[in-house]
């Protein structure tokens, strides 16, 4: 089903470009840009670069990553590894997980004990409560191990999770979004998602 959808999108993309029209794409993958295709997106690489810059400036040098086994996770993992190498940050392990393997992956992170000072988790907002719970159950001390994420965490569901207090992530300034929310609610009577600003 996913491959069929991707094929349809490629066909549409080629049709539009063949007509000499530019394409504006909403993708977190910069590889989607080029040849008349422009991205209007929140890019994972920007979030990751910024949060690792900040972590490195605070002396964080030994990291692990807990990465969901999905398309965004694979993209974020590649960007994380590249950014860590550029910043000379040691990556002790990358644990990929699904919903059924999350606990085991969290236990592998906990087994690193004092060999890591940070943990990068490029997960969606709606899954972070389960991730934080798995880390706590496994014994990961989030007061000692700094949690790092992407702008996907700029969401009330994440900000309210007890185990996420003190986590670091890069995201656009909320002032502009707050103004947008007010206008959106007045016009449509509901609260917009973050991507509605795009």
KETOR-210477 format. One record per residue (C-alpha): residue number from 0; residue in one letter; z, y, x. Coordinates in steps of 0.5 Angstrom, whole numbers. Example, Ala and Ser with C-alpha at 12.3 -4.5 7.8 and 13.67 -1.06 7.14 Angstrom:
TIZA  num  residu      w      v      u
TIZA    0       A     16     -9     25
TIZA    1       S     14     -2     27
//
This chain:
TIZA  num  residu      w      v      u
TIZA    0       X      0      0      0
TIZA    1       X      2      5      6
TIZA    2       X     -4      3     10
TIZA    3       X     -9      4      3
TIZA    4       X     -6     11      2
TIZA    5       X     -7     13      9
TIZA    6       X    -14     11      9
TIZA    7       X    -15     15      3
TIZA    8       X    -12     21      6
TIZA    9       X    -16     20     12
TIZA   10       X    -23     20      7
TIZA   11       X    -20     26      4
TIZA   12       X    -19     30     10
TIZA   13       X    -26     28     13
TIZA   14       X    -29     30      7
TIZA   15       X    -26     37      7
TIZA   16       X    -27     38     14
TIZA   17       X    -34     36     13
TIZA   18       X    -35     41      8
TIZA   19       X    -33     46     13
TIZA   20       X    -26     48     10
TIZA   21       X    -20     48     14
TIZA   22       X    -14     43     12
TIZA   23       X     -7     45     12
TIZA   24       X     -2     39     13
TIZA   25       X      5     37     12
TIZA   26       X      7     33     17
TIZA   27       X     12     32     22
TIZA   28       X      7     29     27
TIZA   29       X      4     34     32
TIZA   30       X     -2     29     33
TIZA   31       X     -4     30     26
TIZA   32       X     -6     37     28
TIZA   33       X    -13     39     31
TIZA   34       X    -21     40     29
TIZA   35       X    -19     45     23
TIZA   36       X    -13     41     21
TIZA   37       X     -7     46     22
TIZA   38       X      1     44     21
TIZA   39       X      5     47     16
TIZA   40       X     12     43     18
TIZA   41       X     18     43     21
TIZA   42       X     17     39     27
TIZA   43       X     21     33     30
TIZA   44       X     20     35     37
TIZA   45       X     22     42     36
TIZA   46       X     29     40     33
TIZA   47       X     30     35     38
TIZA   48       X     28     40     44
TIZA   49       X     33     45     41
TIZA   50       X     39     40     40
TIZA   51       X     38     37     47
TIZA   52       X     38     44     50
TIZA   53       X     44     45     47
TIZA   54       X     47     39     49
TIZA   55       X     45     39     56
TIZA   56       X     48     46     56
TIZA   57       X     55     44     54
TIZA   58       X     55     38     60
TIZA   59       X     52     32     56
TIZA   60       X     49     28     60
TIZA   61       X     49     21     58
TIZA   62       X     47     19     51
TIZA   63       X     45     13     46
TIZA   64       X     41     14     40
TIZA   65       X     41     10     34
TIZA   66       X     34     10     30
TIZA   67       X     32      8     23
TIZA   68       X     27      3     24
TIZA   69       X     21      7     20
TIZA   70       X     16     12     21
TIZA   71       X     20     18     22
TIZA   72       X     25     14     27
TIZA   73       X     19     12     31
TIZA   74       X     17     19     32
TIZA   75       X     23     22     33
TIZA   76       X     25     16     38
TIZA   77       X     19     18     42
TIZA   78       X     20     25     42
TIZA   79       X     28     24     44
TIZA   80       X     26     20     50
TIZA   81       X     21     25     53
TIZA   82       X     26     31     52
TIZA   83       X     31     27     55
TIZA   84       X     27     25     61
TIZA   85       X     25     32     62
TIZA   86       X     32     34     62
TIZA   87       X     35     29     66
TIZA   88       X     39     26     61
TIZA   89       X     41     19     62
TIZA   90       X     39     15     56
TIZA   91       X     44      8     56
TIZA   92       X     41      5     50
TIZA   93       X     37      6     44
TIZA   94       X     39      2     38
TIZA   95       X     34      1     32
TIZA   96       X     36     -1     25
TIZA   97       X     35     -2     18
TIZA   98       X     40     -2     12
TIZA   99       X     41    -10     14
TIZA  100       X     42     -9     21
TIZA  101       X     46     -2     21
TIZA  102       X     53     -5     22
TIZA  103       X     51     -9     28
TIZA  104       X     47     -3     31
TIZA  105       X     53      1     31
TIZA  106       X     58     -4     34
TIZA  107       X     53     -4     40
TIZA  108       X     54      3     40
TIZA  109       X     61      3     40
TIZA  110       X     61     -3     46
TIZA  111       X     58      3     50
TIZA  112       X     65      6     50
TIZA  113       X     66     11     55
TIZA  114       X     59     11     58
TIZA  115       X     56     16     53
TIZA  116       X     58     23     51
TIZA  117       X     53     24     46
TIZA  118       X     49     20     40
TIZA  119       X     43     22     37
TIZA  120       X     41     20     30
TIZA  121       X     35     22     27
TIZA  122       X     36     20     20
TIZA  123       X     35     23     13
TIZA  124       X     41     26      9
TIZA  125       X     41     21      4
TIZA  126       X     43     16      9
TIZA  127       X     48     19     13
TIZA  128       X     54     18      9
TIZA  129       X     53     10     11
TIZA  130       X     51     11     18
TIZA  131       X     58     15     19
TIZA  132       X     62     10     15
TIZA  133       X     58      4     20
TIZA  134       X     60      8     26
TIZA  135       X     67      9     24
TIZA  136       X     68      2     22
TIZA  137       X     65      0     29
TIZA  138       X     70      4     32
TIZA  139       X     66     10     35
TIZA  140       X     70     16     37
TIZA  141       X     66     22     34
TIZA  142       X     71     27     37
TIZA  143       X     69     24     44
TIZA  144       X     62     22     43
TIZA  145       X     58     28     40
TIZA  146       X     53     27     34
TIZA  147       X     46     30     35
TIZA  148       X     41     30     30
TIZA  149       X     35     34     27
TIZA  150       X     34     39     22
TIZA  151       X     34     33     17
TIZA  152       X     42     34     17
TIZA  153       X     41     41     14
TIZA  154       X     43     39      7
TIZA  155       X     50     39      3
TIZA  156       X     50     32      3
TIZA  157       X     51     31     11
TIZA  158       X     55     37     11
TIZA  159       X     60     34      7
TIZA  160       X     61     27     10
TIZA  161       X     68     27     14
TIZA  162       X     65     23     20
TIZA  163       X     60     29     21
TIZA  164       X     64     34     22
TIZA  165       X     63     38     29
TIZA  166       X     56     34     29
TIZA  167       X     50     39     32
TIZA  168       X     43     39     30
TIZA  169       X     38     44     30
TIZA  170       X     35     48     24
TIZA  171       X     32     54     21
TIZA  172       X     37     60     20
TIZA  173       X     40     59     13
TIZA  174       X     39     66     11
TIZA  175       X     32     66      9
TIZA  176       X     33     60      5
TIZA  177       X     39     62      1
TIZA  178       X     35     68     -1
TIZA  179       X     29     64     -3
TIZA  180       X     34     59     -7
TIZA  181       X     36     65    -11
TIZA  182       X     29     67    -13
TIZA  183       X     27     60    -14
TIZA  184       X     33     59    -19
TIZA  185       X     31     65    -22
TIZA  186       X     24     63    -23
TIZA  187       X     25     56    -24
TIZA  188       X     32     54    -27
TIZA  189       X     33     49    -21
TIZA  190       X     35     48    -14
TIZA  191       X     29     48     -9
TIZA  192       X     29     42     -4
TIZA  193       X     28     45      4
TIZA  194       X     21     43      4
TIZA  195       X     20     48     -2
TIZA  196       X     20     54      3
TIZA  197       X     13     51      6
//
